[in-house]
Amino acid sequence: MKAKIIFVLGVFICILFSISLLDVIALGISPVKSVVRKTNETYFFTIVNSEHEDFDVVIYPEGEIADFIALSDTQLHFSSDEFSKKVYFKLNPNTPPGSYFGGIVVQQAIPYFKIGDNIVAARVRLSHKVNVELPYPKKYIKASLFSDIKNKTVELGLWLRNLGGERIENVEAHMAVKEKEKTLVDFVGEASGLNPGEEKILSNSFSRELFDNGAYQFVSTVEYDENSIELLDKIVIGNPVIKLKYHTKKLIRGKINKMYFYFYNDWNEKLDDIEIEFDIIGDNEIAGNGKVSKFSLLPKTTNKICSFVEVPSYMKPGNYKLIIEIHGGNRTFKFDSDIAVKRNFLVENLIWLYLMPAVFMLIVSTILLLKYLPRKKHG
C-alpha cells in the first residue's frame, strides 16, 4: 500500500512538473531535420516563440558536423511580440565528401520557478538534426598515415582507397619524418592503377637507430590526376627520460634550507606538469621532506629547480639518504643519493660569539692593570 502511494505521488509530481514547464517553455523548432548535399547552398530552420515570451537562446553545432557548419547567428533574443526567427547555415567549402551526422542545438535558459515549496532551475535544449551527404567526385582518394615502431625497425606507410567512381591511373606519395626543420628520413611511394573501391598500402622500413627517443612529425603529400592531399601525423618513439644531474649536497640543521635540483630532460619536447617528491631518511625514519608541483622541463636542457626543506635543530649532524621521485611524461623516475646535515655554527655558538669580546677585554684589562698598577715597595 505504501509503495502504491509513493508511485501515485511520483506520477502526480511529474504531471505537475510537466504542466509547469508548459507555462515557461516558449521554444520550438521547425523543421526538425535537414539533409545537406551541397557546400554552396544555404539552408535554414525556424525557431518558434510559441508562448509569446521574452527569452534568449544560444545556438551551436555538435557532432560530426561541428567543424564544417557555418551559422548565421550564435545567439538570439526573442521579445513577446516576435513569433519566429530563422537561422541560416551552410557547409564550409572545404568540407570533404562523405556522410556526416550531427545537429544544431538551440538552448534556452528558463528562469527559476516553483513547484510547491521547491525551486526549480532548468534549460530547454532542442536540436535541429543535420545529415550531410556529399557525393564523391569521379576520382577521389581517401588517405591516412600509419607507423609501426618496433625494437629494431620503424615502419612508415600510407593507406590509400579510391572512393570515386573511376579508375585512377597513377598515385605518387612523398613521405618524410621531421624534427622541427630537420628531415630525418624521406621516401617516395607509387601506386599504378587504383580501381574504384580498391585499397593499397605504400610503406617502407627504417632502422630504429636513425631515431632518438622523441616525438616527430610524419608528413606526406599525395598527388594523383592533378589533385593533391596534404597529410600530417605525429609519431612517438620511445618514452620521455628525465635524468638527475646534480642536487644540493649539504643542509644546515635548525633552519629552512633551499634545495636545488638539476634535471636533464632527454626528450625533444617540453614536458609539462612535472612533480618532484623527496625524502631525507636517517635511521629508517623520514627526517625531512619536500615537494614541487606543476612545473615544466625544457627539451634537451638541464633545468634548475628550487625547493625548500626544514631541517629540525635536533637532527644529528651526519650523512643521510636522499630519495627523489619525479613524476612526469606518464612515468615515474626514482633516484637514491646522499646528503649531509651540518651544524649551524653561527646559531649554536651564538653565546660564545657574545662572550668572546668580553673575555678578551677582561684579559687585556688584567694585563694592563698588572703592568701599570703601582706596586708596594717592601722596606
LINPERA-V935252 format. One record per pair of residues at least 24 apart in sequence whose C-alpha atoms are under 6 Angstrom apart, sorted by sequence separation. I is the first residue (numbers start at 1). GAP is how many residues later the second one is. If there is no record, write none. Layout:
i->[I I]
gap->[GAP GAP]
//
This chain:
i->[26 54 68 103 104 140 169 213 242 272 317 26 54 103 139 168 213 241 271 317 54 103 138 168 271 53 68 103 137 138 139 167 240 270 52 102 136 138 167 270 167 270 101 166 269 100 165 268 100 164 267 99 267 49 99 162 163 265 266 48 49 98 162 265 48 64 98 162 265 47 64 65 97 161 179 264 47 64 97 161 178 264 282 46 63 97 160 178 263 281 46 62 160 177 263 281 45 62 177 262 280 45 61 159 176 262 280 44 61 158 176 261 279 44 60 61 158 175 261 279 43 44 60 157 175 260 278 43 59 157 174 260 278 42 59 156 174 259 277 42 58 156 173 259 277 58 155 173 258 259 276 57 155 172 258 276 57 154 172 257 275 39 154 171 257 275 153 171 214 256 274 39 153 154 214 256 274 153 255 152 255 254 253 254 253 254 253 240 250 252 249 250 251 252 253 250 252 253 252 33 35 32 33 34 35 36 37 33 35 37]
gap->[24 24 24 24 24 24 24 24 24 24 24 25 25 25 25 25 25 25 25 25 26 26 26 26 26 27 27 27 27 27 27 27 27 27 28 28 28 28 28 28 29 29 30 30 30 31 31 31 32 32 32 33 33 34 34 34 34 34 34 35 35 35 35 35 36 36 36 36 36 37 37 37 37 37 37 37 38 38 38 38 38 38 38 39 39 39 39 39 39 39 40 40 40 40 40 40 41 41 41 41 41 42 42 42 42 42 42 43 43 43 43 43 43 44 44 44 44 44 44 44 45 45 45 45 45 45 45 46 46 46 46 46 46 47 47 47 47 47 47 48 48 48 48 48 48 49 49 49 49 49 49 50 50 50 50 50 51 51 51 51 51 52 52 52 52 52 53 53 53 53 53 54 54 54 54 54 54 55 55 56 56 57 58 58 59 59 60 89 89 89 90 90 90 90 90 91 91 91 92 95 95 96 96 96 96 96 96 97 97 97]
//
